[in-house]
Amino acid sequence: MFPYDKLRTLNGLESAVYTYINQHQAVVEKMTIRELAEKAHVSTTTILRFANKMGFEGYSELRYALKQHRARLAAANPQTGYDISIPVAEFFESVNSPDFTQLIDQALGHIQPAPMVLLCGVGQGQALAEYGARYWSNVGKFALAITDTDYPFPVQNPVLQDTVMVALSVSGETQQVIELASRAQQNGVFVIALTNRADSTLAHMSDLVLAYYMPEIHHGELNLTTQVPIIYLLELLAHKLADAQAADQL
């Protein structure tokens, strides 16, 4: 219910409001603005600013829209429990927006001419980095997955000046990924963050951010947030690279 082009305009505090609302929609429907401000650790002014950026005249209108949105989803999806189709459907709607298309084109503008692309992640992110590197290699792009987060980067190597790193982290706060991306960036590597939150540390330090805004699901200390958007974006970029290569050969 929140357009991607508007989410991109949020600052850090407003993103915190969005994150809390996105993960607690049913609870927020019954909250006063002061209760939400306390839970999200922001001021009521920040909440009002968030509502205005999302196109609502005030908090009451935002809360009513949340209730209507959840009612429509419940009518269309009467199943109980966590249904991945709901947030994923909203994601696919957002990636068709002009703003997201522009971000994809910007990423391609750096990936296509790069002599080498490095993909990195930890845990599930590592498995996805390996999958993405193989998938991109299948379309003729020289791509490698870095599975060692202590990977050293040679100083003043000219190849790194045009190399691209795709850093995968759902939270954007994975310390090993942040440190690896930072070392790469210091040696001239262009860093693209593929993360769930545009207000994360990884997003702030990267050169370009592709954020997908999925509800974060946790089982104890383990993250069960869906990885469907990451797989889709990796494959989308691969096919666009293949199309660009085919066009160059004409």
C-alpha positions as CSV (number, residue, x, y, z in Angstrom):
1,M,0.0,0.0,0.0
2,F,3.1,2.3,0.2
3,P,4.4,3.2,-3.3
4,Y,8.1,2.5,-3.8
5,D,8.8,5.9,-5.2
6,K,7.5,7.4,-1.9
7,L,9.4,5.0,0.3
8,R,12.6,6.1,-1.4
9,T,12.1,9.7,0.0
10,L,12.0,8.6,3.6
11,N,14.8,9.6,6.0
12,G,16.1,7.3,8.7
13,L,13.5,8.1,11.3
14,E,10.7,7.9,8.8
15,S,12.0,4.6,7.6
16,A,11.8,3.4,11.3
17,V,8.1,4.3,11.3
18,Y,7.5,2.4,8.0
19,T,9.4,-0.7,9.3
20,Y,7.3,-0.8,12.5
21,I,4.0,-0.3,10.7
22,N,4.9,-2.9,8.1
23,Q,5.6,-5.5,10.7
24,H,2.7,-4.7,13.1
25,Q,-0.1,-3.5,10.9
26,A,-2.9,-5.1,12.9
27,V,-1.6,-3.6,16.1
28,V,-1.0,-0.1,14.6
29,E,-4.7,0.0,13.5
30,K,-5.6,0.4,17.2
31,M,-2.7,2.6,18.3
32,T,-2.9,6.3,19.0
33,I,-0.2,8.4,17.4
34,R,1.6,8.7,20.7
35,E,1.6,5.0,21.3
36,L,3.1,4.4,17.8
37,A,5.7,7.1,18.5
38,E,6.7,5.4,21.6
39,K,7.0,2.0,20.0
40,A,8.8,3.2,16.9
41,H,11.1,5.4,19.1
42,V,10.3,8.6,17.1
43,S,8.3,11.8,17.6
44,T,4.7,12.3,16.7
45,T,5.9,14.9,14.2
46,T,7.9,12.2,12.4
47,I,4.8,10.0,12.1
48,L,2.8,12.9,10.7
49,R,5.6,13.6,8.2
50,F,5.6,9.9,7.2
51,A,1.9,10.0,6.7
52,N,2.1,13.1,4.5
53,K,4.9,11.6,2.4
54,M,2.7,8.5,1.9
55,G,-0.1,10.7,0.6
56,F,-2.3,10.9,3.7
57,E,-3.6,14.1,5.3
58,G,-3.0,12.8,8.8
59,Y,-2.5,9.8,11.1
60,S,-6.2,9.0,11.3
61,E,-6.4,8.7,7.5
62,L,-3.2,6.5,7.5
63,R,-4.7,4.2,10.2
64,Y,-8.0,3.9,8.3
65,A,-6.1,3.0,5.1
66,L,-4.2,0.3,6.9
67,K,-7.4,-1.2,8.2
68,Q,-9.0,-1.1,4.7
69,H,-5.8,-2.6,3.2
70,R,-5.8,-5.5,5.6
71,A,-9.5,-6.1,5.0
72,R,-9.0,-6.3,1.3
73,L,-6.0,-8.7,1.7
74,A,-8.0,-10.9,4.1
75,A,-10.9,-11.1,1.7
76,A,-8.6,-12.0,-1.2
77,N,-6.5,-14.4,0.9
78,P,-8.7,-16.2,3.6
79,Q,-5.9,-18.6,4.5
80,T,-4.5,-18.5,8.0
81,G,-0.8,-18.1,9.0
82,Y,2.0,-16.4,7.0
83,D,1.2,-16.1,3.3
84,I,4.3,-15.2,1.3
85,S,2.1,-14.3,-1.7
86,I,0.9,-11.1,-0.1
87,P,4.2,-9.2,0.4
88,V,5.7,-10.8,-2.7
89,A,2.8,-9.5,-4.8
90,E,3.3,-6.0,-3.5
91,F,7.0,-6.3,-4.3
92,F,6.3,-7.3,-7.9
93,E,4.0,-4.4,-8.2
94,S,6.7,-2.0,-6.9
95,V,9.4,-3.3,-9.3
96,N,7.3,-2.2,-12.2
97,S,7.4,1.4,-11.1
98,P,9.5,3.9,-13.1
99,D,11.6,4.6,-10.0
100,F,12.6,1.0,-9.5
101,T,13.2,0.6,-13.3
102,Q,15.6,3.6,-13.1
103,L,17.5,1.9,-10.3
104,I,17.8,-1.3,-12.2
105,D,19.1,0.7,-15.2
106,Q,21.7,2.4,-13.0
107,A,22.9,-0.9,-11.7
108,L,23.2,-2.3,-15.2
109,G,25.1,0.8,-16.2
110,H,27.9,-0.2,-13.8
111,I,27.6,-4.0,-14.0
112,Q,27.6,-4.3,-17.8
113,P,31.0,-2.7,-18.5
114,A,32.7,-4.1,-15.3
115,P,35.5,-6.6,-16.0
116,M,34.5,-8.5,-12.9
117,V,31.5,-8.7,-10.6
118,L,31.8,-9.9,-7.0
119,L,28.9,-11.1,-5.0
120,C,29.1,-11.5,-1.2
121,G,26.9,-12.5,1.7
122,V,26.8,-14.5,5.0
123,G,24.6,-17.5,5.8
124,Q,21.7,-17.5,3.3
125,G,23.3,-14.5,1.7
126,Q,26.4,-16.6,0.9
127,A,24.3,-19.3,-0.8
128,L,22.5,-16.6,-2.8
129,A,25.8,-14.9,-3.8
130,E,27.0,-18.3,-5.1
131,Y,23.7,-18.8,-7.0
132,G,23.9,-15.3,-8.4
133,A,27.5,-15.6,-9.5
134,R,26.8,-18.8,-11.3
135,Y,23.6,-17.5,-12.9
136,W,25.4,-14.4,-14.2
137,S,28.2,-16.5,-15.4
138,N,25.7,-18.5,-17.4
139,V,24.9,-15.4,-19.5
140,G,28.6,-14.6,-20.1
141,K,29.3,-12.2,-17.2
142,F,32.5,-12.9,-15.3
143,A,31.1,-13.1,-11.7
144,L,32.5,-14.6,-8.6
145,A,31.1,-15.2,-5.1
146,I,33.2,-14.3,-2.2
147,T,32.7,-16.8,0.6
148,D,35.5,-15.6,2.8
149,T,34.5,-12.4,4.5
150,D,38.2,-11.7,5.4
151,Y,39.0,-11.6,1.7
152,P,41.9,-9.1,1.1
153,F,41.9,-6.6,-1.7
154,P,45.1,-5.6,-3.4
155,V,45.9,-1.9,-3.1
156,Q,45.9,0.2,-6.2
157,N,45.0,-2.7,-8.5
158,P,43.6,-1.1,-11.7
159,V,41.1,-3.9,-12.2
160,L,39.3,-3.0,-9.0
161,Q,38.6,0.5,-10.3
162,D,35.9,-0.8,-12.6
163,T,34.9,-3.9,-10.6
164,V,31.4,-4.0,-9.0
165,M,30.5,-5.7,-5.8
166,V,26.9,-6.8,-5.0
167,A,26.5,-7.0,-1.2
168,L,23.6,-9.1,0.0
169,S,22.1,-8.6,3.5
170,V,18.5,-8.7,4.5
171,S,19.0,-6.5,7.6
172,G,21.8,-4.4,6.1
173,E,23.5,-4.7,9.4
174,T,25.6,-7.9,8.9
175,Q,29.0,-6.8,10.2
176,Q,31.1,-9.1,8.0
177,V,29.3,-7.9,4.9
178,I,29.6,-4.3,5.8
179,E,33.3,-4.6,6.6
180,L,34.0,-6.5,3.4
181,A,32.1,-4.0,1.3
182,S,34.0,-1.2,3.0
183,R,37.4,-2.7,2.2
184,A,36.3,-3.2,-1.4
185,Q,35.0,0.3,-1.7
186,Q,38.3,1.8,-0.3
187,N,40.1,0.1,-3.2
188,G,37.9,1.5,-5.9
189,V,35.1,-1.1,-6.1
190,F,31.6,0.2,-6.9
191,V,29.3,-1.3,-4.2
192,I,25.6,-2.2,-4.9
193,A,23.6,-3.1,-1.8
194,L,20.8,-5.7,-2.2
195,T,19.0,-5.3,1.1
196,N,15.6,-5.1,2.7
197,R,16.0,-1.7,4.2
198,A,17.2,1.5,2.7
199,D,17.9,3.0,6.1
200,S,20.4,0.3,7.1
201,T,24.2,0.8,7.6
202,L,25.0,-1.2,4.4
203,A,22.6,0.9,2.4
204,H,24.0,4.2,3.7
205,M,27.6,3.3,2.9
206,S,26.9,1.7,-0.6
207,D,27.1,3.5,-3.9
208,L,23.7,2.2,-5.0
209,V,20.9,0.5,-3.2
210,L,18.2,-1.9,-4.4
211,A,15.8,-2.3,-1.4
212,Y,12.9,-4.6,-1.6
213,Y,11.0,-3.9,1.7
214,M,9.7,-7.3,2.8
215,P,8.2,-8.0,6.3
216,E,11.1,-9.4,8.4
217,I,10.3,-12.8,9.9
218,H,12.5,-14.2,12.7
219,H,12.6,-17.6,14.4
220,G,14.7,-16.9,17.5
221,E,17.9,-15.4,16.2
222,L,17.4,-16.9,12.7
223,N,16.0,-14.7,9.9
224,L,13.2,-16.3,7.9
225,T,12.5,-13.3,5.7
226,T,11.6,-14.4,2.2
227,Q,14.5,-14.4,-0.3
228,V,12.2,-14.4,-3.3
229,P,12.9,-10.7,-4.1
230,I,16.7,-11.3,-4.1
231,I,16.5,-14.3,-6.5
232,Y,14.2,-12.3,-8.7
233,L,16.5,-9.3,-8.9
234,L,19.6,-11.4,-9.5
235,E,17.8,-13.2,-12.4
236,L,16.3,-10.0,-13.7
237,L,19.7,-8.4,-13.9
238,A,21.2,-11.5,-15.6
239,H,18.5,-11.4,-18.3
240,K,19.0,-7.7,-18.9
241,L,22.7,-8.3,-19.2
242,A,22.0,-11.0,-21.8
243,D,19.7,-8.7,-23.7
244,A,22.4,-6.0,-23.7
245,Q,25.0,-8.3,-24.9
246,A,22.8,-9.6,-27.7
247,A,22.0,-6.0,-28.7
248,D,25.8,-5.2,-28.9
249,Q,26.3,-8.1,-31.3
250,L,23.8,-6.8,-33.8
